Amino acid sequence: MGVHQVEYALFALPIHDGKVATALAFLQDLEHQRKSEYAASEQRLGITKEVWAIQQTPMGDLFVVFSRRPTFPGPWRSSSGHTMDSTCGSKSGSRTQQGWI
């Protein structure tokens, strides 16, 4: 029986005031219209578990992300070159462009 290393990432991103609905729409898009594309991205990136949540805090709303995969090549770097991996795998591309983080 071999030893399997698993790495975890947990981080929070601030959501701009008044942009929670935009953040929720992004999640809905991934879970419905882009579900198969997003699942393929997670597979390419080796993500075995991922949970996204919006946390209300006295400092404002935060987008909290937990992810698990065998290894992380760096801070959410995508080595696949796929657009979806850069958008969702990095967790920054389209959200930054939409202006909610």
C-alpha positions in Angstrom: 0.0 0.0 0.0 1.5 3.3 -1.1 1.4 6.7 0.5 -0.8 9.3 -1.2 -0.1 12.9 -0.6 -3.1 15.2 -0.8 -2.9 19.0 -0.6 -5.6 21.4 0.4 -6.2 25.1 -0.4 -8.6 27.3 1.6 -8.8 31.0 0.9 -11.2 33.9 1.1 -11.7 36.7 -1.5 -13.5 39.9 -0.6 -16.6 40.7 -2.6 -17.1 44.3 -3.5 -20.1 46.0 -1.9 -23.3 45.3 -3.8 -21.8 42.5 -5.9 -23.0 39.4 -4.0 -25.7 38.7 -6.6 -23.0 38.8 -9.4 -20.9 36.3 -7.4 -23.9 34.0 -7.0 -24.7 34.3 -10.7 -21.1 33.2 -11.5 -21.6 30.1 -9.3 -25.0 29.4 -10.9 -23.4 29.7 -14.4 -20.7 27.1 -13.4 -23.3 24.7 -11.9 -25.7 24.9 -14.8 -24.8 26.4 -18.2 -21.1 25.6 -17.9 -21.3 22.5 -15.7 -19.7 20.0 -18.1 -17.0 22.5 -19.1 -16.3 23.2 -15.4 -16.1 19.5 -14.5 -13.6 18.9 -17.3 -11.5 21.8 -16.0 -11.5 20.4 -12.5 -10.5 17.0 -13.9 -7.6 18.5 -15.9 -6.5 20.4 -12.8 -6.7 17.3 -10.7 -9.3 18.8 -8.3 -11.0 16.0 -6.4 -13.1 18.2 -4.1 -14.1 21.9 -4.2 -16.6 23.9 -2.1 -17.5 27.5 -2.6 -19.4 29.6 -0.1 -20.3 33.2 0.5 -19.6 34.3 4.1 -21.0 37.4 5.6 -18.6 39.1 8.0 -18.4 42.5 9.8 -15.7 43.4 7.3 -18.0 42.6 4.3 -18.9 39.6 2.2 -16.2 37.1 1.4 -16.1 34.4 -1.2 -14.6 31.3 0.6 -13.1 28.5 -1.5 -11.9 25.1 -0.3 -10.2 22.8 -2.7 -8.4 19.4 -2.6 -6.1 17.8 -5.1 -3.1 15.6 -5.1 -0.6 18.5 -5.6 -0.8 22.2 -6.2 1.8 23.4 -8.7 1.6 26.9 -7.2 -1.0 29.4 -6.2 -3.8 28.2 -8.5 -1.6 28.1 -11.6 -3.1 26.2 -14.5 -0.6 24.2 -16.5 -3.1 22.9 -19.0 -3.4 26.1 -21.1 -7.2 25.7 -21.3 -9.3 29.0 -21.1 -11.7 27.4 -18.6 -8.8 26.4 -16.4 -7.5 29.9 -16.3 -11.0 31.3 -15.6 -12.1 28.8 -13.0 -9.0 27.0 -12.1 -7.2 30.2 -11.1 -10.4 31.4 -9.5 -9.7 34.9 -10.6 -10.0 35.5 -14.4 -13.7 36.2 -15.0 -14.5 37.4 -11.5 -11.9 40.2 -11.7 -13.2 41.2 -15.1 -16.8 41.3 -13.7 -15.5 43.5 -10.9 -16.8 41.7 -7.9 -13.5 40.8 -6.3 
